Amino acid sequence: MTYLFRSAARYIFQHINPFLFDTVAINEFPKSGGTWTGKVISNYLGYRFDDNIIPKYGAAIVKYHKLQIPSALKEVVIIRDPRDVIISFYYHSFFIFADNPFNARIVSLSKKRFNFDDYSDIAANIPTFIDYMLDGPIKPGFRWDHFYNIKIKSGIPIFKYEDLRHSPLETFSQILESLGFQDIDQQKLSGSIEKYNIKKIKKKNDSSQGKVNFVRSGKVNGWQDILLKQDNNKIRKNFSSIMEIFQYD
């Protein structure tokens, strides 16, 4: 019931709030860094960040995983290497986050679909999970490449997660400018980036005694530690056109 009420509230919110208050949409295929991006921008602008909660009206940053959102919203899109996305999505699907159990419903649905002997054995399970991601996961219900094909054709600004990690000040400034904000206060923005430093968040979360947290790794090219050559080749074969555009080798 809470899930349905929250979904209805968010639907109403996204159609009304943009006409009353400045509303920014951070849209992504799940596990692409949208939450982190939203928190940094929210802190810099002083806007509320609505993520997996029942929204309140006012100036807000809202995270989405949607092919289409109302045109009144200011939208930017975050993309991440699909190989890292698949690894992160695996943990999202089978382990309830210790620090934020909102994904419990996804875990329940995913475990009904799969019958792995040991969900922690990602090396053994990942080939089957890759096939699942190529078919289109339960949530959001579409493939990684389908999402970004639509966004590319729509002309919406797309920013790489990897650029946000490697050159955060420059890339966050570009995001803000694409949203219409000018004269970016670099010192203030640096403070917002530092407040949500992924390494610090991960270090803090590591104290949860081995449990999986929402910010599990955030690593760039972490897939290289897990995927075999044949796994990499299968993903590249299916997602090659988008991967080439964004130079994911």
N, C-alpha and C positions, 0 to 999 in steps of 0.2 A: 504493500500500500504506500509506504514512504517513497519507494522508487517511482511509482506512477504519479504521485502527487508532485514530487520534485521535477519530473519530466514535464508535467503540465505547467507548473509554475515557470520553468525555464522557457517553455514555448511562448507563453504569454509575455514574459519579460523581454524576450528578444524582438518581439513585434511592437512593443510600446516604449521601452526605455530609450532607444536611440532617438526618438522624436522629442524626448524631454531632457535627456542628459547625454553628454559625450560618452559613447560606448565603443570600446575597441574589442574586436574579436581576434584572438590568437587561434588560428585553425591549423590542425595537423592530423596526420595519421598517428594513432596512439603510439606513445613511447618515443616521441621525437624531440622531446625537450620543451614542449609547450608550457608545462607547469612552471618550470624554472624561468622561462622567458617571461611569462605573465607576471610572476612575482617581482622580477627585477623592474619591469616597466611600471607595474602598479606602485612599487615603492618610490620610483623616481617621480611619477606624476601625482602621487597622493590619491590615486583612485583605488577603490575597493577591488579586490580580486575575487571573482566568483568562479569556483571550480568544484564541481560535484556537491554543490550545496543548493538550498533553496535561495534564490537571489533576492536582494533588496534593491529598490529603485534608487538611482543616483549614478554619478559618474563611475564607470566600472570598466575593468578588463575582464573579459569572459573567454574561457577556453572552450573550443569546440573540436569535434571530430566529425564534421559534416561536409558532404559534397556541395550542398548549397545552403547559404544562410541569407537572411533578409538583406537586401541591398543597402538599407539605411545604416547598417553596421560598417564601421571602418575595419577592414580585414587585412591581416598579414598572415602569411603561411610559413610554417617551419618545416623543413625537410631534413631527414637524417638518413645516413647510409642504411639501406633496407636490411643488411646483414646484422647490423647492431640492433635495429628495430626488432627483428625476429627473435634475437636472444633475449632482449628486454621483455618482449611480449610473452615469451615462454614463462618467465618468472611471474609476470602479471597474471597469467592464466592459471597457475597452479599453486601459488603461495599467497595466502592472505597477508597483507602488509601489517607488520606489527605496529607501525606508527600511524596507520590510517587504513582501517579495514573496509574502506568503501568498495574494494574489488571482490568482496566475499561472494557476491552473486555471480560474477564472471568465473570465479574459481569453481563454484558449484556446478555451473553449466559445462565448464571445460572438462572437469573430472568425470562427468556423466558421458561425455563423448569419447574420452580416451580411457584406456585400461593399462596404463604403464605400471610395471611392477614397482618401480622406484622413481618417483617424480623428481628426486634430487639428482638422478643420473641423466643429466642433460645430454651428455655425449651419445648415449644410447638412444635417447628419445628424439633428438633434434631432427633426424631425417624425416620421421613421420610428421613432426610438427611443421616442418618446412612445407610439406605437401598440403597440409591444412591451411597454412597462410597463403599458399598459391591458389587455393580454391576460394578463399575469402573467409576470414574468421567470423565466428558468431557475432562478435562486436568488433568493429563497427558495421560489418556486413558487406564490405567491399575490399578489393585488393589495394595494396600500396600504390601500384602504378596507375590504377584507375583514378584514385584520388588526385594524384599529381598531374595526370593528363588533363583533367578537368580544370585544375587551377592554372596550369600553363596557358590553356586556351582562353581562359577568362581574363588573363592579363594581370591577375592579382600579384603583388610583390611576394616573392618567395626567398626566404633566407635560410642558409645552411646552418644546422646545429654545429657542425664542425667549425665554421667561421666564428660562431658565437663563443666557442670554447677557446679557439686559438687567438682571436682578435676581438675580445668582448667589447671594449670601449668603442672601437670603430664600427662594429656591426650593430650594436644596440643603437648607436647614434643614427645609423642608416635606417633602422626600423622606425625610430621616432620621426625622422624626417619624412619617411614615406607615408606616415600617418598625418602629416601636416604640422608637426611641431618644429619650430625653428629656434635658433639661438640656444642650442643644447648646452646646458651647464655641465661641462665635462667633469668637474670635481664632484658635483652632486651625483652624476651618473656613476662615476667610479665608486662612490660610497654605496650605491644601491647594488652594484655588481659584487662588491666585496661582502655585503651583508648576506647575499645568497651564493657565496662561493661554494661550489659543489664539493670541493675537496674537504672543506670544513664541515659541511652538512654530513657528508659520508663518514667522516671521522667521528662525529657526534653520534651518528646512528650505529656505528660499529659497536657501541657499548651495549647493544640490545642482545648480546650473547648469541650471535649467529643467526638470528631471525632475519627474514627478508623484509626490507623497508622499501617505501616508495622510491626514494633515491637510493638505488642499490649500488650503482657503479657510475653511470654517466660517462663511461670511458669512450674515447674515440678509437675505432678499430679494435674494440674488444673481441669482435667476432673471430679475429685471427687466432685467439687462444682456444677456440672451441670448434669451429667448423672445419671439416675435412675438405680436401680439394673438390671432391664430387658434389659436396653440399654448396660450396661457393659457385661452382660451375652451373648448377641447377638454378640458383637464384639469379645469377647474371644472365642466363639464357632467357629467363622469364621477364626480367625487369631491365633488359639491356638498353632500351631506348631512353628511359628516364635517367638511368645511371650514367649514361654517356653525356647527357646534357649537363648534369651536375658534377661530372668528372669523378665518379666513384669507380676507381680502378679495380 
